[in-house]
């Protein structure tokens, strides 16, 4: 049976789409047939993170009744399949969100896992993406406003009967003003299933339009997301250790090598 998992956040800008994109690639590398659907029809970013912008047929076309969802599925990095939302304002005006359920019925026949990148917040499009799933992963940062918004999303998901797998705490730093994992679990009453550290490699990968788990599999964020993917499907994961030599050591060796 296909697992349909929505990745949601109460607040925008917490890194939800980055987590979704890389998690989709991670699951594909474990051999799971995985489709990632960008349901953020108004503020689509998934295709940028995966380096797949400019596709001719998107979810906009599907939800407007002008194309079949099968024509909007593209092969992405690492074997993950992707349904981009589209960035056309004209396409956005034509969509009907009530078609989403029928679209998902078609998708689930052809995949093991469907990841839905939900819009942030609790507007109509976000609620449709949450309601469409059987399970949900909640992404937040450890800041109080983000946790507060995550709590609202969690309450709505509970009312819709969606099973919350757990919370991914993104951009974790050693900052006394941030909430701890224990405090987050106490407030949300949901287990924290992954802690993803604040990592400059994330923005570098995004600039190149490549998933971080492919561009830099040794980074702390890549290891955290690969571990999350493994936990979701009951696989073992052995973290890839970064090179022990520091950047400065490598630079010194390079300079000495040139002189030699």
N, C-alpha and C positions, 0 to 999 in steps of 0.2 A: 504493500500500500504506500502510495506517495505521501511523504511528509510535506505539509504546507506550513512554512514558518515565516511569519512577518517579523521584520526587524524594525522596531519603532523607537521613537524618542519623544519625550514631552517637549523638549526644547530644541530649536535648530542650532546648528553649529557645533554639535557635540562629537561629530565624527561618525555618525551612523552610517552614511553611505560608504565611507572608507572601510568600515568594519564589514558591511554587507558584501561589497565587491571582493575583498580579500578572503572572506569566509567562503564565498562561492568558489573561488579558485582553489582554496585549500580542500574543500570537500571533493572537488573534481580530481585533485591529485591523489586522493585516497581511493579513487575508482568509483565514486558515486556519480551517477548521471544527475547533473545539477543544472537547473535553470534559475537565473536571477532576473527578476522582473522589476523594472523601475516604475513603481506606482506613483512617484512624485510627478504627476502630470503637469504641474505648474512651474516647478523649480528643479528640473531634471539635472543631475550631475553624474550619475552612474557611468554614462558612456564616456565622460571626460576622464574619469579615474582609470577606466579600462582601456583608454586609447581607441574608442570605437565611435567617435562622433561622426555625424554626417550620413547616417544610414538612411536609405530612401523610404523604407516602410517602418513605422514605429507604432507604439501603443496608441498614440493619437489616432492613427489611421484605423486601427482595429476597433477602438471604442467609438469611433464615428461611423462604423459600419462600412468603411470603404476598403477594407483589406481583411484577409484571414490572419489569425494569430500565427499560423504556421509560417507565413511569409515574413513575419516580424522577428523570427528567432534567428540569431546569428551566432556563429562560432567565435568564442572569445579566447583570451589568454589562458593557457593551462588546460584547455579543453572545456571550460565552463561555457554554457550557452546563455545568451543574454537577449532580453527583450527591452530595448531602449524606450524611454517614454516619448522622446521627441521634444524639440524646443520651438516649434512653430506656433506663433500666436494664433494664426488662422486655424491650425489643427486643434488647438486648445479650445477654441470657441465651439467646435463641432462635437466634442466628445460627450458621451453619455455614460456616467459612472454606473448606471444600473446594468450595463452590459458586462461589467467586470466579472461577475459570478459565472456567466456563461463562458467567458474567455478562459477562466481558470479551469473549468470543467474539461476543456479541450487540452490544456497544458498538462494536467496531472496524468493523462493517459500515456505520456511519453517521457516521464522522468522519475527519478527516485526521490529527489528533493527539489522543492520549489521554494526559493527564498524571495520574499517580497520586500523591497525597500520602500517603506511607507513614508509619506510626507510627515514632517515634524508637526507637532501640535494636535489639535482635536477638531479640525475643520472636517467638512463632509468627506473630502477625498481621503483624509487620514483614517476616519472611522470606517470607510469602505474597505480600506486595505487591512485594517485590524480584524474586522468582522469576517473577511474572506479566509482567514487562516484558522488552522486547528491549534497552532502553537505560536508563541511570541517570545522574542528576545528583546529585552529593554536595554537600550544603550543610554548611558548618562556619564557625565563627568562628576568628580567628587565635590563639586561646589553646591552650596545650599540651594540657590535658585534652580539649578538643573535637577536636583533631587526632588524638589517641590513639584516641578512640572512632570517628572517621571511618575510621581505618586498619582497624579491625576490620570495619566495614561493607564497606569496599572488598574485603577479603580474601574475605568471604562472597559478595559479588557475583561475584567472579572464579570462585569455585568453582561458582556456579550458572550460569555461562556468560553473564552479563549484560555487555553492552558499556558501559563507563563513559565517558560523553561527556567529563566533566571535573568540576572542583570549582568551586563558587561560594563565595568567601570573603565572608561577611556581617559587617556591623558592624565594618568595618575602621577603625582609628584609628591615629594616629601615636603609638604607644606602644612604647617600647623592650622591654617585656616580651612583646610579641606577636611571633609568627613572621612572617617576611617571605614574600612570594609564592614566592620561590626556595626557601626552606627548606621550605615546605609541599609544593611540587612534588617536592622531593628525598625527603621522608619518604613521601608517598603514591604517588609514581611515577605521577602522573596530572596532566595539565595543568590549570592554573587558567584557567577560561574566563570568569570575571567576578569583579570585586572590587566589592562593594557597600558604600559608606561608612556609618558610623554616622550615622543621620539622624533627628532628632526628629519629622520629618513623618510617619514610619511610625506612631508611636503616635497621632498626631493623626488620621490617616486611619482607623485601627482603631477609635478612639472613635466616629467617625461611621458606621462600617460601610460604608466605601467603599474600593475599591482605590486605592492611592496613585497608580498610573499615570493614573487618571482624575481624582482629586481635586486632585493637584498634579503635573502632568506635567513641570514645570520642576525638580523636586527632584532632587538627585544620585542618590538611590535609583531614582527613576522612570527617569532616563536610563540608568542601569546595567542595569536590567531590560529596558527596551526594546531596548537594544543586544544583550543576551543573546538575546532573542527573535529579533532580526534575524539574528544569527549562526547560530542553530539552523536557520533555513530559507533562508539564503543571500540575505537582503535587505540593502539599505543602510539605515542609520539616521543621521540628522543630529540630534545632541543639541539639545534645546530649551534655549537659554540663559536663565538666571534674569534677572530685571530687574536692571539695573546699579545702580539707585538703592538705597541701603541703607534699612532700615526706619526709621532715625532721620531720614534725608533726607525720606522720605515723610511722617513725622509732623510735621516742621517745616513742610513745604509745606502740609500740611493745616491746621495752626494758623494760618499766615499767611493762607491762603485764607479762613479763617473771619473773621479780623480785617478782611480787606479787604471 
